[in-house]
Amino acid sequence: MSDHSTPQPAHQGGTPNIPPMDLVAGDPPVPITVWRTARSGDDQSTTISHRLAYRLVAAYSRPGEAVVDLTDTHVLDVACLRGGRRHHPAWFTGASALFVGPQTPQHPGEPDDDPDSDGPDDVRAWFGDDLTDPDPDWVAGDEPSGVPGDGDDLQGRTSLVVATWPLDASSDAANRARLAWLLAACGRLLRPGGCLVLVVGVPAGAVAAPEDFTPVVDAAAGCGLGYLQHIVAVAADSDGDRFTYHATDEELLSLARTTGVEQFVLHVKVHADLLVFTSRQGGDRRA
């Protein structure tokens, strides 16, 4: 019987001396998943919609686990509190250092259901209960808990860190400095199998344009975080299961002429890109 060996794919990143970190090798190097996260009428102005917040929390954490929220307005708080997660707001200081605040309290007498939210009574009503790994390996009494301000420690016990990208829209240098702080912090905060999710948004008044995230992937690899998954969160309402992923200017003009609405030729971005990173140790986590 002859022996067969499987050739290892070459490292596709631009940073030398860093071993391949993609948990699924190939071309494309990571799986791409489409999430339907249609917005409600009062949920149009933020990068992360209510539905997307609930789905992130449901997919990448379990009840009782810690979630660090570095989004612009800490939009994960309601989803975390209603899902039984431990929500910790976080922000950057003026020196771009990352600060994680104490656990968000569940106010006495506060109802679990926000009447202004478009969320269900139970997040499993939307997404089921099969979007996370099996129960973690920690023993009873060793569940994730608070931050230094609470007298406890989140290091190595955080299941999910979510941040909006860019981290600092004022300049590339400031953005890179914050990315370095964030990746270093995630290396300490995340438990094995925990995830960092960067939600790519378009700043107000800016035009959506293609962006190369290879430097981000390489920087994450240098800090021990592998590029696990790319999620396309479609915020527009959809009819059926058909999406048009690529449309040329000629196709858009033809569609406009056919429908008689030439004023709607502009191609508007109707989705958010989510880059999911995780530690190589601790197994695979995918939604």
GUSEVO-895291 format. One line per field, with one value per residue: residue number from 1; residue in one letter; x, y, z of N, C-alpha, C in turn. Coordinates in Angstrom, 3 decimals. Atoms other than C-alpha are relative to their C-alpha. Example, Ala and Ser with C-alpha at 12.3 -4.5 7.8 and 13.67 -1.06 7.14 Angstrom:
<sites>
num 1|2
residuo A|S
n_east 0.890|-0.820
n_north -1.190|-1.190
n_up 0.000|-0.060
ca_east 12.300|13.670
ca_north -4.500|-1.060
ca_up 7.800|7.140
c_east 0.900|-0.770
c_north 1.200|1.090
c_up 0.000|0.730
</sites>
This chain:
<sites>
num 1|2|3|4|5|6|7|8|9|10|11|12|13|14|15|16|17|18|19|20|21|22|23|24|25|26|27|28|29|30|31|32|33|34|35|36|37|38|39|40|41|42|43|44|45|46|47|48|49|50|51|52|53|54|55|56|57|58|59|60|61|62|63|64|65|66|67|68|69|70|71|72|73|74|75|76|77|78|79|80|81|82|83|84|85|86|87|88|89|90|91|92|93|94|95|96|97|98|99|100|101|102|103|104|105|106|107|108|109|110|111|112|113|114|115|116|117|118|119|120|121|122|123|124|125|126|127|128|129|130|131|132|133|134|135|136|137|138|139|140|141|142|143|144|145|146|147|148|149|150|151|152|153|154|155|156|157|158|159|160|161|162|163|164|165|166|167|168|169|170|171|172|173|174|175|176|177|178|179|180|181|182|183|184|185|186|187|188|189|190|191|192|193|194|195|196|197|198|199|200|201|202|203|204|205|206|207|208|209|210|211|212|213|214|215|216|217|218|219|220|221|222|223|224|225|226|227|228|229|230|231|232|233|234|235|236|237|238|239|240|241|242|243|244|245|246|247|248|249|250|251|252|253|254|255|256|257|258|259|260|261|262|263|264|265|266|267|268|269|270|271|272|273|274|275|276|277|278|279|280|281|282|283|284|285|286|287
residuo M|S|D|H|S|T|P|Q|P|A|H|Q|G|G|T|P|N|I|P|P|M|D|L|V|A|G|D|P|P|V|P|I|T|V|W|R|T|A|R|S|G|D|D|Q|S|T|T|I|S|H|R|L|A|Y|R|L|V|A|A|Y|S|R|P|G|E|A|V|V|D|L|T|D|T|H|V|L|D|V|A|C|L|R|G|G|R|R|H|H|P|A|W|F|T|G|A|S|A|L|F|V|G|P|Q|T|P|Q|H|P|G|E|P|D|D|D|P|D|S|D|G|P|D|D|V|R|A|W|F|G|D|D|L|T|D|P|D|P|D|W|V|A|G|D|E|P|S|G|V|P|G|D|G|D|D|L|Q|G|R|T|S|L|V|V|A|T|W|P|L|D|A|S|S|D|A|A|N|R|A|R|L|A|W|L|L|A|A|C|G|R|L|L|R|P|G|G|C|L|V|L|V|V|G|V|P|A|G|A|V|A|A|P|E|D|F|T|P|V|V|D|A|A|A|G|C|G|L|G|Y|L|Q|H|I|V|A|V|A|A|D|S|D|G|D|R|F|T|Y|H|A|T|D|E|E|L|L|S|L|A|R|T|T|G|V|E|Q|F|V|L|H|V|K|V|H|A|D|L|L|V|F|T|S|R|Q|G|G|D|R|R|A
n_east 0.856|-0.814|0.340|0.374|-0.101|0.761|-0.850|0.485|0.128|-0.962|0.528|0.480|-0.126|-1.184|-0.945|-0.884|-0.310|1.202|0.609|1.378|0.910|1.360|0.400|0.404|-0.892|0.533|0.267|-0.437|-0.591|0.963|1.370|0.810|1.371|0.925|1.035|1.072|0.146|0.793|0.222|1.352|0.118|-0.719|-1.321|-0.649|-1.128|-1.196|-0.679|0.467|1.438|0.434|0.020|-1.387|-0.535|0.500|-0.569|-1.393|-0.034|0.493|-0.876|-1.380|-0.078|1.053|0.429|-0.977|-1.329|-0.327|-0.081|-0.580|0.689|-0.787|0.719|0.041|0.941|0.211|1.324|0.255|0.427|1.330|-0.080|-0.709|0.798|1.148|-0.489|-0.685|-1.447|-0.580|-0.367|-1.006|-0.349|-1.434|-0.272|-1.400|-0.348|-0.621|-1.288|0.337|0.005|1.321|0.498|1.215|0.736|0.654|1.158|1.234|0.971|1.415|0.630|1.145|1.303|-0.047|0.507|-0.939|0.318|0.041|1.123|-0.434|-0.894|0.675|-0.467|0.980|-0.142|-1.146|-0.779|0.080|1.141|-0.529|-1.172|-0.193|-0.993|-1.082|-0.983|-1.200|-0.691|0.474|-0.305|-1.438|-0.629|-0.280|0.775|0.943|-0.635|-1.107|0.584|-0.564|0.564|-0.170|-1.258|-0.711|0.785|0.937|-0.731|-0.200|-0.953|0.509|-1.068|0.151|1.351|0.947|0.412|0.232|-0.330|0.545|-0.403|0.314|-1.163|-1.313|-0.041|-0.181|0.121|-0.679|-1.236|-0.463|-0.934|0.778|0.721|-0.956|-0.369|1.097|0.045|-1.054|0.484|1.123|-0.473|-0.755|0.964|0.741|-0.873|0.086|1.376|0.803|-0.202|-0.180|1.211|0.689|-0.075|0.024|0.753|-0.075|1.141|-0.472|1.040|-0.340|0.277|1.035|-0.463|-1.035|0.469|-0.549|-1.052|-0.708|-1.083|-0.865|-0.169|-1.167|-0.818|0.690|-0.131|-1.391|-0.240|0.664|-0.804|-1.167|0.413|0.551|1.413|0.213|1.166|0.907|1.209|0.467|1.468|0.644|1.274|0.827|0.952|1.155|1.049|-0.179|1.162|-0.526|-1.355|-0.928|-0.776|-0.877|-1.250|-0.815|0.768|-0.794|0.733|0.902|1.148|0.825|0.687|1.020|1.085|0.695|0.813|1.087|0.995|0.456|-0.372|-1.408|-0.601|-0.504|-1.127|-1.079|-0.143|-0.113|-0.398|1.124|-0.453|-1.205|-0.955|-0.464|-1.221|-0.002|-1.317|-0.005|-1.257|-0.089|0.303|1.360|0.975|0.622|1.273|0.558|1.445
n_north -1.185|-1.210|-1.083|-1.243|-1.163|-1.168|-1.203|-1.097|-1.233|-1.053|-1.133|-0.999|-1.338|-0.728|-0.117|1.168|0.726|0.253|1.205|-0.185|-0.020|0.304|1.308|0.736|-0.437|0.118|-1.235|-0.998|0.633|0.178|0.098|-1.211|0.287|-1.117|-0.132|-0.957|-0.841|-1.147|-1.017|-0.510|-1.404|-0.905|0.607|-0.267|-0.937|0.587|1.033|1.304|-0.040|0.817|1.411|0.448|0.105|1.233|1.179|0.116|0.496|1.379|0.905|0.087|0.067|0.781|-0.624|-0.013|-0.349|-1.427|-0.631|-1.344|-0.776|-1.159|-0.670|-1.451|-0.394|1.181|0.446|1.394|0.117|0.593|1.404|0.739|0.095|0.871|1.353|0.529|-0.151|-1.048|-1.073|-0.941|-1.032|-0.301|-1.153|-0.402|-1.270|-0.939|0.546|1.218|1.178|0.594|0.102|0.807|-0.441|1.033|0.664|-0.780|0.628|0.141|-0.887|0.603|-0.370|-0.219|1.191|0.660|-0.314|-1.417|-0.202|-0.690|0.866|0.913|1.339|0.933|0.290|0.890|-0.084|1.261|-0.065|-0.394|0.679|1.337|0.119|0.822|-0.876|-0.111|1.250|0.683|-0.700|-0.153|1.017|-0.383|0.710|-0.828|-0.989|-0.632|-0.726|-1.331|-1.003|-1.411|-0.623|-0.451|-0.934|0.769|0.892|1.267|-0.077|0.493|0.530|1.405|0.430|-0.742|0.800|-0.795|-1.423|-0.573|-1.386|-0.529|-0.390|-0.201|-0.301|-1.451|-0.480|-1.281|0.178|1.379|0.259|0.202|1.255|1.083|0.042|0.621|1.420|0.678|0.136|0.942|1.365|0.396|0.237|1.227|1.120|0.259|0.117|1.083|1.379|0.866|0.068|-1.279|-0.674|-1.440|-0.321|-1.374|-0.321|-1.049|-0.952|-1.143|-1.219|-0.869|-0.913|0.627|0.890|1.338|0.322|1.237|-0.179|1.158|0.296|0.863|-0.432|0.330|1.445|0.284|-0.501|0.929|1.227|-0.269|0.017|1.308|0.104|0.447|-0.517|1.141|-0.062|-1.291|-0.011|-1.109|-0.247|-0.770|-0.807|-0.347|1.002|0.871|0.783|1.256|0.385|-0.373|-1.214|-0.380|-0.351|-0.845|-0.705|-1.033|-1.244|0.223|0.769|-0.887|-0.922|0.766|0.247|-1.258|-0.310|0.968|-0.304|-1.379|-0.815|-0.282|-0.731|0.949|0.700|0.098|1.283|-0.282|1.157|0.437|1.047|-0.249|1.102|0.372|0.810|0.764|0.549|0.825|0.677|1.337|0.993|-0.032|0.573|-0.769|-0.646|-0.624|-0.173
n_up 0.000|0.095|-0.921|0.654|-0.886|0.454|-0.045|-0.817|0.771|-0.317|-0.755|0.931|-0.560|0.398|-1.103|-0.025|-1.237|-0.787|0.571|0.442|-1.130|0.418|-0.477|1.197|1.067|1.343|0.725|-0.977|-1.175|-1.083|0.498|0.024|-0.402|0.151|-1.017|0.259|-1.196|0.435|-1.035|-0.201|0.387|-0.899|-0.209|1.277|-0.076|-0.609|0.785|-0.476|-0.260|-1.137|0.383|0.117|-1.361|-0.594|0.649|-0.435|-1.374|-0.016|0.741|-0.486|-1.461|-0.644|-1.246|-1.083|0.469|0.057|1.323|-0.059|1.033|0.410|1.075|-0.180|-1.054|-0.852|0.421|-0.364|-1.398|-0.134|0.405|-1.039|-1.216|0.245|0.240|-1.177|0.099|-0.836|0.933|-0.482|0.983|0.108|0.839|0.079|-0.624|0.923|0.432|0.748|-0.858|-0.123|-1.367|-0.129|-1.177|-0.812|0.594|0.060|-0.905|0.354|-0.971|-0.688|0.533|1.443|0.676|0.892|1.379|0.307|0.913|1.209|0.760|0.901|-0.321|-0.542|-1.419|-0.145|1.238|0.724|0.905|1.307|0.529|-0.524|-1.065|0.530|0.624|-0.830|-0.319|-1.216|-1.240|-0.235|-0.821|-1.375|-1.004|-0.742|-0.849|0.715|1.112|0.183|-0.894|0.305|0.380|-1.201|-0.794|-0.805|-0.868|0.691|1.107|1.275|0.834|0.315|-0.323|0.836|1.151|1.203|0.042|1.233|0.234|1.322|0.784|-0.608|-1.426|-0.057|1.377|0.173|0.765|0.080|-1.096|-1.222|0.152|-0.204|-1.420|-0.733|0.363|-0.761|-1.374|-0.033|0.214|-1.186|-1.076|0.292|-0.310|-1.435|-0.469|0.555|-0.407|1.166|0.802|0.011|1.298|0.237|1.210|0.485|0.851|0.898|0.337|0.848|-0.755|0.544|1.035|0.832|1.049|-0.152|0.961|-0.360|-0.967|-0.153|-1.413|-0.204|-1.149|-1.246|-0.183|-0.360|-1.358|-0.913|-0.038|-0.822|-1.406|-0.325|0.353|1.365|0.727|-0.048|0.811|0.516|0.012|0.701|-0.671|0.927|-0.771|0.824|0.108|1.161|0.396|0.503|-0.361|1.062|-0.185|1.103|-0.656|0.858|1.019|0.664|0.241|1.125|-0.486|-0.818|0.910|0.701|-0.943|-0.226|1.186|0.074|-1.028|0.144|-1.162|0.242|-1.100|-0.987|0.598|-0.972|-0.668|-1.420|-0.785|-0.823|-0.895|-0.793|0.020|-1.328|0.010|-1.247|-0.334|-1.204|-0.311|0.592|-1.025|-0.512|0.909|1.077|-0.334|1.195|0.031
ca_east 0.000|1.418|1.514|-0.160|0.546|-1.576|0.397|0.084|-1.244|1.180|0.739|-1.323|-0.640|1.974|3.700|6.776|7.557|3.931|2.445|-0.875|-3.701|-6.788|-8.666|-10.010|-7.360|-8.122|-9.423|-11.270|-9.397|-12.441|-16.113|-18.536|-21.959|-24.967|-27.168|-30.545|-30.686|-33.420|-33.914|-37.131|-38.440|-36.741|-33.456|-31.877|-29.093|-26.619|-24.041|-25.273|-29.030|-31.034|-31.428|-27.708|-26.834|-29.076|-27.648|-24.037|-24.734|-26.685|-24.106|-20.870|-21.746|-23.842|-25.867|-23.618|-20.638|-18.903|-19.255|-17.059|-18.877|-16.620|-19.307|-19.910|-22.924|-22.610|-25.541|-25.129|-26.371|-30.053|-29.277|-26.819|-29.130|-32.095|-29.939|-28.412|-24.911|-22.557|-22.258|-19.140|-18.929|-15.468|-13.905|-10.582|-8.921|-7.370|-4.072|-5.804|-5.509|-8.433|-10.502|-13.123|-15.789|-17.671|-20.561|-23.763|-26.352|-29.842|-31.783|-34.281|-37.780|-36.561|-38.531|-36.622|-38.398|-37.771|-41.060|-39.107|-37.027|-37.897|-36.412|-38.314|-38.908|-36.196|-33.339|-33.733|-37.065|-35.044|-31.930|-32.458|-30.088|-27.579|-25.383|-22.805|-20.305|-21.099|-20.901|-17.464|-14.984|-14.867|-16.203|-19.010|-18.080|-15.522|-17.895|-16.725|-17.204|-16.560|-13.633|-10.990|-13.404|-15.717|-12.957|-12.922|-10.984|-12.059|-8.680|-8.993|-12.724|-14.336|-16.358|-16.994|-15.490|-17.321|-15.985|-17.023|-14.494|-12.780|-11.778|-10.753|-11.891|-9.758|-6.542|-4.916|-2.206|-4.744|-6.721|-3.626|-2.707|-6.140|-6.049|-2.763|-4.269|-7.423|-5.589|-3.215|-6.178|-8.065|-5.042|-5.435|-9.232|-10.552|-10.998|-10.027|-12.545|-13.633|-14.135|-13.340|-15.831|-15.062|-18.210|-17.233|-19.360|-19.424|-19.050|-21.882|-21.458|-18.866|-19.271|-18.848|-15.650|-13.723|-11.214|-8.281|-8.283|-5.111|-3.129|-5.810|-5.713|-1.912|-1.883|-4.387|-2.257|0.733|-1.265|-2.386|-5.844|-6.902|-9.358|-12.294|-15.201|-16.553|-20.217|-22.297|-25.157|-27.815|-29.804|-32.160|-35.525|-35.450|-38.093|-37.215|-33.747|-32.128|-29.354|-27.556|-23.952|-22.401|-23.999|-22.184|-23.096|-24.614|-26.802|-27.984|-28.781|-30.643|-32.648|-33.469|-34.670|-36.738|-38.460|-38.765|-37.049|-33.763|-33.326|-32.468|-29.328|-27.019|-25.719|-26.286|-24.566|-27.230|-25.068|-22.368|-19.215|-18.269|-14.721|-14.569|-11.267|-10.536|-7.674|-6.422|-6.748|-10.142|-11.775|-13.974|-16.809|-18.997|-22.463
ca_north 0.000|3.342|6.313|9.559|12.959|16.073|19.180|22.078|25.324|28.210|31.101|33.739|36.649|39.321|39.031|36.745|34.114|33.846|30.345|30.008|30.853|30.142|27.282|26.291|26.426|26.922|29.546|31.482|30.891|31.203|30.300|33.083|33.053|35.236|36.388|38.057|40.960|43.216|46.449|47.733|51.227|52.778|50.884|52.595|54.817|52.404|50.067|47.153|46.634|45.131|41.886|41.674|42.337|39.485|37.132|37.883|37.277|34.076|32.654|33.340|33.174|31.193|32.206|33.172|34.027|37.393|39.661|42.752|45.435|47.893|49.077|52.796|53.044|49.683|48.287|44.731|45.568|44.688|41.466|40.418|41.190|39.448|36.470|36.086|37.144|39.324|42.577|44.714|48.027|48.959|52.002|53.498|56.224|59.311|57.438|54.604|52.279|49.888|50.089|47.477|48.695|46.822|44.515|46.232|45.688|44.376|47.197|46.069|46.003|46.371|44.060|41.515|42.567|46.020|47.254|49.364|46.423|44.227|41.192|38.052|36.878|34.277|34.646|30.952|31.858|33.439|31.364|28.095|26.763|25.073|28.057|27.568|24.972|22.282|23.342|24.736|22.571|24.667|23.183|24.439|27.588|28.559|30.498|33.786|36.758|40.465|42.804|44.225|46.971|44.253|42.467|39.651|38.973|38.608|37.448|34.101|33.990|36.194|34.455|37.358|40.753|42.910|46.152|48.363|49.041|51.384|51.679|55.295|57.035|60.134|58.703|55.467|55.824|56.170|53.249|51.033|52.010|51.047|47.791|46.891|47.554|45.580|42.522|42.483|42.736|39.947|37.706|38.054|38.283|35.536|32.050|29.124|29.177|32.739|35.143|38.698|40.125|43.289|44.793|46.852|49.955|52.965|56.294|58.782|60.758|58.362|56.298|52.543|51.370|48.073|47.626|45.252|43.584|41.570|43.807|43.229|39.460|39.437|41.596|39.244|36.244|37.883|38.029|34.413|34.989|33.078|34.337|32.004|33.295|36.126|36.968|39.123|40.570|41.733|44.581|45.141|43.419|40.459|38.544|34.890|33.380|35.084|37.645|39.560|39.638|41.376|44.013|46.116|49.731|48.568|46.035|48.656|51.108|48.407|47.552|51.215|51.669|48.524|49.587|53.229|54.548|55.936|58.035|54.857|53.959|54.477|51.219|51.500|49.161|47.088|44.836|44.827|42.705|40.841|39.521|36.766|35.856|33.200|31.492|28.323|26.493|25.564|24.131|25.435|27.940|28.780|30.188
ca_up 0.000|-0.988|1.360|0.399|1.898|1.666|0.654|3.028|1.513|1.316|3.713|1.939|4.270|3.753|7.139|7.169|9.820|10.993|10.576|8.744|11.149|9.031|10.634|7.220|4.523|0.868|-1.530|-0.162|3.098|5.375|4.978|4.099|5.753|4.965|7.831|7.327|9.770|8.412|10.340|11.845|11.190|14.251|13.813|10.822|12.149|13.772|12.250|14.369|14.256|17.115|15.208|14.415|18.064|19.193|16.613|17.543|21.220|20.513|18.109|19.965|23.660|26.074|29.148|32.046|29.854|29.606|26.552|26.089|24.084|22.242|19.815|19.351|21.657|23.459|21.516|22.813|26.301|25.794|23.937|26.641|29.551|27.973|27.033|30.490|29.405|31.440|29.516|29.979|28.106|26.846|25.229|24.208|26.231|24.663|24.463|22.557|25.554|25.970|29.152|30.105|32.481|35.208|34.427|33.323|36.061|35.493|37.127|39.766|38.380|34.807|32.524|30.487|27.313|25.917|24.374|21.888|20.686|17.754|19.514|20.522|24.070|23.548|21.070|20.236|18.653|15.855|15.612|17.458|20.096|17.775|16.926|19.651|20.719|23.271|26.880|27.822|29.686|32.852|36.076|38.280|40.131|37.483|35.224|33.668|35.953|36.235|35.642|37.959|39.007|40.350|42.205|39.653|36.474|32.853|31.585|29.824|30.660|27.991|25.290|22.911|22.137|19.567|18.078|15.193|12.424|11.916|15.557|14.935|11.747|12.356|10.895|9.802|12.448|15.262|13.883|13.785|17.342|18.606|16.663|18.349|21.790|20.940|19.631|22.596|24.976|23.198|23.538|27.297|27.595|25.333|26.691|24.412|21.560|22.358|19.459|18.440|15.918|13.953|12.442|9.404|9.066|6.781|8.645|8.201|5.007|3.583|0.428|0.703|-0.991|-1.152|1.669|1.995|5.414|4.867|7.293|9.946|9.414|9.577|12.716|14.367|13.405|15.031|18.281|18.115|16.627|13.513|10.887|11.497|9.444|7.283|7.802|5.470|7.530|5.057|6.575|3.634|3.428|1.063|-0.818|-1.250|-1.151|-4.133|-3.676|-6.412|-5.250|-8.262|-10.455|-13.028|-13.782|-17.069|-15.273|-12.796|-15.591|-17.488|-14.376|-13.807|-17.393|-17.199|-14.006|-15.040|-11.894|-13.186|-10.058|-8.134|-10.071|-7.076|-5.626|-1.867|0.576|2.309|4.454|7.094|6.888|10.051|10.494|13.102|14.774|17.354|19.120|17.426|20.702|22.015|18.899|16.129|16.600|13.654|13.123
c_east 0.891|-0.481|-0.310|0.105|-0.748|0.882|-0.643|-0.096|1.018|-0.684|-0.350|0.142|1.296|1.046|0.868|0.086|-1.202|-0.683|-1.433|-0.962|-1.428|-0.343|-0.522|0.837|-0.683|-0.239|-1.493|0.453|-0.962|-1.398|-0.708|-1.449|-0.847|-1.043|-1.047|-0.249|-0.752|-0.287|-1.474|-0.011|0.786|1.436|0.860|1.338|1.288|0.606|-0.514|-1.481|-0.335|0.078|1.426|0.632|-0.453|0.660|1.456|0.087|-0.426|0.991|1.338|0.128|-1.156|-0.408|1.048|1.382|0.166|0.138|0.538|-0.481|0.781|-0.676|-0.201|-0.898|-0.352|-1.374|-0.303|-0.633|-1.350|0.029|0.687|-0.861|-1.183|0.434|0.777|1.514|0.479|0.590|0.979|0.275|1.499|0.183|1.503|0.187|0.617|1.332|-0.168|0.121|-1.432|-0.378|-1.307|-0.682|-0.629|-1.241|-1.230|-1.044|-1.357|-0.773|-1.205|-1.305|-0.001|-0.498|1.057|-0.240|-0.114|-1.135|0.397|0.893|-0.807|0.419|-1.099|0.195|1.227|0.770|-0.046|-1.201|0.416|0.975|0.165|1.066|1.205|1.116|1.274|0.616|-0.714|0.438|1.505|0.517|0.182|-0.966|-0.920|0.742|1.139|-0.508|0.652|-0.665|0.524|1.389|0.701|-0.799|-1.000|0.712|0.240|0.891|-0.607|1.070|-0.134|-1.386|-1.069|-0.329|-0.074|0.424|-0.489|0.413|-0.425|1.281|-0.402|-0.097|0.170|0.022|0.789|1.265|0.382|0.927|-0.743|-0.754|0.921|0.407|-1.090|-0.119|1.046|-0.427|-1.099|0.481|0.792|-0.944|-0.765|0.848|-0.037|-1.427|-0.695|0.366|0.277|-1.319|-0.804|0.272|0.052|-0.735|0.164|-1.145|0.373|-1.174|0.515|-0.336|-1.042|0.590|1.048|-0.649|0.663|1.004|0.675|1.177|0.767|0.272|1.166|0.882|-0.651|0.150|1.416|0.321|-0.638|0.795|1.227|-0.300|-0.672|-1.461|-0.124|-1.278|-0.956|-1.093|-0.254|-1.514|-0.478|-1.391|-0.830|-1.083|-1.246|-1.046|0.218|-1.264|0.498|1.442|1.030|0.665|0.813|1.287|0.833|-0.906|0.877|-0.839|-1.005|-1.245|-0.924|-0.768|-1.115|-1.195|-0.808|-0.898|-1.202|-1.115|-0.506|0.331|1.488|0.654|0.586|1.148|1.123|-0.018|0.281|0.365|-1.113|0.424|1.195|0.885|0.510|1.214|0.123|1.370|-0.105|1.381|0.000|-0.347|-1.447|-1.041|-0.625|-1.322|-0.505|-1.481|-0.527
c_north 1.234|1.038|1.260|1.119|1.152|1.231|1.092|1.264|1.031|1.098|1.135|1.410|0.655|0.107|-1.245|-0.619|-0.141|-1.223|0.263|-0.121|-0.327|-1.415|-0.869|0.516|-0.152|1.355|0.081|-0.659|-0.221|-0.120|1.345|-0.398|1.250|-0.069|1.008|0.791|1.273|0.936|0.347|1.490|0.956|-0.464|0.198|0.729|-0.599|-1.064|-1.383|0.114|-0.849|-1.485|-0.556|-0.152|-1.302|-1.220|-0.207|-0.617|-1.464|-0.965|-0.235|0.086|-0.829|0.700|-0.145|0.422|1.515|0.460|1.409|0.772|1.280|0.716|1.471|0.434|-1.172|-0.621|-1.445|-0.148|-0.702|-1.477|-0.846|-0.195|-0.939|-1.438|-0.581|0.046|1.124|1.062|0.960|1.033|0.263|1.183|0.270|1.331|0.917|-0.481|-1.296|-1.261|-0.493|-0.155|-0.779|0.360|-1.151|-0.542|0.898|-0.662|-0.155|0.787|-0.673|0.494|0.232|-1.241|-0.580|0.387|1.497|0.250|0.699|-0.859|-0.896|-1.444|-0.881|-0.177|-0.862|0.029|-1.303|-0.044|0.436|-1.026|-1.432|-0.030|-0.807|0.828|0.124|-1.363|-0.751|0.760|0.091|-1.028|0.421|-0.682|0.962|0.923|0.730|0.782|1.373|1.014|1.365|0.450|0.491|0.976|-0.693|-0.912|-1.365|0.234|-0.616|-0.695|-1.510|-0.541|0.692|-0.804|0.815|1.438|0.525|1.455|0.410|0.496|1.086|0.332|1.483|0.514|1.274|-0.116|-1.459|-0.343|-0.269|-1.321|-1.190|-0.122|-0.672|-1.487|-0.781|-0.218|-1.059|-1.438|-0.512|-0.327|-1.300|-1.233|-0.375|-0.302|-1.284|-1.351|-0.838|-0.174|1.289|0.755|1.518|0.226|1.486|0.225|1.214|0.891|1.078|1.259|0.873|0.981|-0.572|-0.922|-1.355|-0.289|-1.289|0.296|-1.300|-0.233|-0.941|0.484|-0.318|-1.486|-0.361|0.478|-0.925|-1.295|0.177|-0.002|-1.308|-0.184|-0.389|0.567|-1.168|0.058|1.422|-0.098|1.239|0.148|0.933|0.722|0.337|-1.106|-0.814|-0.800|-1.287|-0.197|0.423|1.332|0.264|0.521|0.972|0.638|1.094|1.253|-0.181|-0.774|0.856|0.984|-0.713|-0.271|1.266|0.351|-0.931|0.334|1.429|0.884|0.311|0.772|-0.931|-0.832|-0.228|-1.351|0.261|-1.280|-0.380|-1.114|0.497|-1.238|-0.246|-0.912|-0.671|-0.638|-0.820|-0.567|-1.377|-1.076|0.123|-0.442|1.012|0.570|0.663|0.140|-0.538
c_up 0.000|0.978|-0.787|1.016|-0.617|0.074|0.815|-0.840|0.440|0.776|-0.946|0.516|-0.427|1.086|0.072|1.382|0.919|-0.596|-0.427|1.164|-0.393|0.453|-1.130|-1.146|-1.349|-0.617|-0.265|1.304|1.152|-0.594|0.083|0.266|-0.177|1.108|-0.466|1.285|-0.360|1.167|0.109|-0.311|0.861|0.245|-1.240|0.107|0.537|-0.907|0.359|0.360|1.225|-0.346|-0.124|1.373|0.665|-0.617|0.388|1.391|0.059|-0.619|0.683|1.518|0.513|1.296|1.096|-0.422|-0.127|-1.448|0.186|-1.225|-0.287|-1.170|0.355|1.146|0.912|-0.253|0.375|1.372|0.151|-0.352|1.063|1.239|-0.190|-0.236|1.162|-0.101|0.917|-0.902|0.663|-1.090|0.016|-0.931|0.009|0.711|-1.040|-0.530|-0.773|0.833|0.168|1.465|-0.018|1.299|0.765|-0.696|0.054|0.887|-0.650|1.052|0.644|-0.608|-1.494|-0.706|-0.926|-1.444|-0.183|-0.991|-1.277|-0.883|-0.914|0.266|0.539|1.491|0.266|-1.311|-0.776|-0.925|-1.385|-0.541|0.481|1.078|-0.466|-0.600|0.813|0.216|1.115|1.237|0.211|0.994|1.450|0.976|0.707|0.948|-0.670|-1.202|-0.146|0.922|-0.371|-0.396|1.251|0.851|0.901|0.998|-0.621|-1.205|-1.239|-0.825|-0.174|0.227|-0.849|-1.249|-1.287|0.232|-1.349|-0.088|-1.399|-0.664|-0.983|1.484|0.237|-1.432|-0.252|-0.826|-0.004|1.163|1.303|-0.049|0.235|1.467|0.825|-0.326|0.787|1.446|0.083|-0.142|1.200|1.150|-0.230|0.272|1.468|0.455|-0.440|0.604|-1.250|-0.753|-0.010|-1.293|0.127|-1.323|-0.298|-0.972|-0.839|-0.387|-0.925|0.778|-0.689|-1.001|-0.920|-1.020|0.183|-1.106|0.425|0.939|0.146|1.481|0.263|1.150|1.345|0.308|0.431|1.417|1.033|0.124|0.875|1.482|0.387|-0.302|-1.467|-0.582|-0.196|-1.055|-0.470|-0.116|-0.742|0.614|-0.871|0.783|-0.791|0.073|-1.261|-0.235|-0.630|0.396|-1.020|0.326|-1.264|0.600|-0.830|-1.060|-0.592|-0.162|-1.127|0.431|0.848|-0.863|-0.754|0.898|0.231|-1.186|-0.092|0.973|-0.078|1.176|-0.095|1.139|1.039|-0.564|1.014|0.701|1.474|0.741|0.966|0.950|0.812|-0.106|1.417|-0.146|1.362|0.190|1.280|0.229|-0.634|1.012|0.408|-0.990|-0.909|0.463|-1.245|0.094|-1.304
</sites>
